[in-house]
Amino acid sequence: QVQLVESGGGLVQPGGSLRLSCAASGSIFSINAMGWYRQAPGKQRELVAAITSGGSTNYADSVKGRFTISGDSAKNTVYLQMNSLKPEDTAVYYCNADALEDGLGYGMDYWGKGTLVTVSS
């Protein structure tokens, strides 16, 4: 199996920073891409940032210039550095991975359980 565990969420004041981490573990053959999604109550889940195994990244327009996604292949971990946080960033943040599991002939999407980020004064 493949497991994703997020950490780093919490309460922060507007203008502050947080760093989220997502560690992948289990029977992983390779990871093609990883990303962060977020969902607020009553809202659709949306892509925040993604990174491919080749290092290409993309961001939602609302976070460009404020958030940075990066990865550590040796640790099978992806990070999301969030700066200049706004109340509108408040949501549950979910880690996603497009990965090949050992023993399977195809890739699958895997999801973490989420970590709550609250931006409030």
Buried (B, 14 or more C-beta within 10 A) or exposed (E): EBBBBBEBBEEBEEEEEBEBBBBBEEEBEEBEBBBBBBBEEEEEBEBBBBBBEEEEBEBBEEBEEBBBBBBEEEEBBBBBBBBEBEEEBBBBBBBBBBBBBEEEEEBEEBEBEBBEBBBEE
